[in-house]
Amino acid sequence: MHGTYKPLWLTQSGDLEVIDQRYLPHENKTRLLKSGADATEAIADMTVRGAGVIGNVAAFGVYLLAREFGNDTERILQGAQKIRSSRPTAVNLMWAVDRMLEVVRNSTNVVKDTKAEAILICDEDVQRSQMIAKLGCDIIEDIMKKNKLSSFHILTHCNAGWLAIIDDGTALAPIYEAQRRGIDIHVWVDETRPRNQGANLTSWELSQAGINHTVIADNTGGHLMQHKMVDMVITGADRVTACGDAANKIGTYLKALAAKDNDIPFYIALPLSTFDFESCDGIKDIEIEVRSEDEIHMMRGIDTHGQIQEIRITPRNAKGLNYGFDVTPARLITALITEAGVIEPNKEAIMSLI
């Protein structure tokens, strides 16, 4: 490829253009990133989100720094550290920046080499997504065969499609593959408060692809599982420890508990770059981002007159606490779907990958 992907692409002038996900699904806007500072801001303010795409934009951010500062390695390193610290939970961000800095330190043509490496990271993510799609859809077919199902109902949380991981995503990749294989599939889409990435982004993606889906309130999933209306739960992850604990969008833990209680398989789909091999106990070791309480108080949408509005839904003096992620313990996870294979969520299986 040549630096062109669904959620982001290089322009002819060498800038990075990205879909501004803050405006979806009602407006499809893009944002031009011309500098390392632009990339840092785009990651921090949620113009781009999703573990994989954060890593991709971070990689191109280092390239943009190289374009700004040439062979001034010190200034590139300073800017890269700002990119690296722009979000605390998603490990792909740190992984991508660290990989790019190895290129910076060893390059004689830093602009050319960082650009090539950023494109390579994206191309590798495309291949990872394709493999996760295949392996995940094989699981869907196995469950359908075992339970003699003619159709399949899958529940997902947040957004882990191509807006989050280029090509097909992670959690949505097996769903896209199921459509390609002609499987009658239906997706339960959690709204995923407070930013509504399910209702806004996942539903938008699935609508674009013509995939049958239903948006549900976050608290509906357990009820559906009790009534045997869910055949499988699948989510992405922002960080998975060497022992199999997984950090993902807040609310994932509750879905895993409900799935366990109702004997429904719960899978997490992730590329190898999402593993944090230095951590084990996710609850103790993973830093959980606390975001602005305005995300709880405010909602954005279209009013009855077709106008886009932002409104407050809580009393003006109400306080809010907005954890961005929670940790699902390995004991609640059926398996991890990676590009290297489907593995059990334990240290022996995970460490064997490296």
NORSULFEN-V298808 format. One record per pair of residues at least 12 apart in sequence whose C-alpha atoms are under 7 Angstrom apart, sorted by the first residue. I is the first residue (numbers start at 0). J is the second residue. Records with the same first field share a line. If there is no record, write none. Layout:
I: J  J
//
This chain:
0: 122
1: 118
2: 118
4: 165
5: 165  166
6: 18  162  165
14: 31  32  33
15: 31  32  33
16: 29  30  31  32
17: 29  30  31
18: 30
19: 46  47
20: 46  47
21: 45  46
23: 199  200
24: 199  200  203
33: 63
34: 60  63  64  67
35: 60  61  63  64  78
38: 56  57  60
39: 81  82  85
42: 85
43: 85  86
48: 163
49: 159  163  164
50: 89  91  163  164  237
51: 91  163  164
52: 163  164  165
53: 92
54: 91  92  95
55: 117  121
57: 82  92  95  96
58: 95  96  99  117
59: 114  117
61: 79  99
62: 110  113  114
64: 78
65: 109  110
66: 110
69: 109  110
70: 109
79: 96
83: 96
87: 286  288
88: 237  238  285  286  287  288
89: 237  238
90: 237  238  273  275
91: 272  273
94: 272
99: 113  116
124: 165
125: 165  166
127: 270  338
128: 166  167  168  169  172
130: 338
131: 169  172  173  336  337  338
132: 172  173  176
133: 173  176
135: 173  336
136: 173  174  176  177
150: 183  184
151: 183  184  185  230
152: 184  185  186  228  229  230  231
153: 185  186  187  229  230  231  232
154: 186  187  188  229  231  232  233
155: 187  188  189  232  233  234
156: 188  189  191  197  234  251
157: 189  191  196  197  248
158: 196  197  200  201
159: 171  235
160: 172  201
169: 235  268  269
170: 233  234  235  268
184: 211
185: 211  212
186: 211  212  213
187: 212  213  214  215
188: 202  212  213  214  215
189: 214  215  216  217
190: 214  215  216  217
191: 217
193: 294  295
194: 294
198: 214
220: 254
221: 254  257
224: 258  261
225: 261
230: 263
231: 263  264  265
232: 264  265  266
233: 265  266  267
234: 266  267  268
235: 247  267  268  269
236: 267  269
237: 273
238: 273  274  275
239: 273  274  275
240: 274  275  276  278  279  281
241: 274  275  276  277  278  279  346  349  350
242: 279  344  345  346
243: 329  344  345  346
244: 280  281  326  327  328  329
245: 281  326  327  328
246: 324  325  326  327
247: 324  325  326
248: 323  324  325
249: 322  323  324  325
250: 325
251: 325  327
252: 325  326  327
255: 331
256: 331
259: 331
264: 333
265: 332  333
266: 332  333  334  335
267: 334  335  336
268: 335  336  337
269: 336  337
270: 337  338
271: 337
281: 326
282: 326
287: 322  323  324
288: 322  323  324
289: 321  322  323
290: 321  322  323
291: 321
292: 319  320  321
295: 319  321
296: 311  312  313
297: 309  310  311  312
298: 310  311
329: 344
332: 344
//
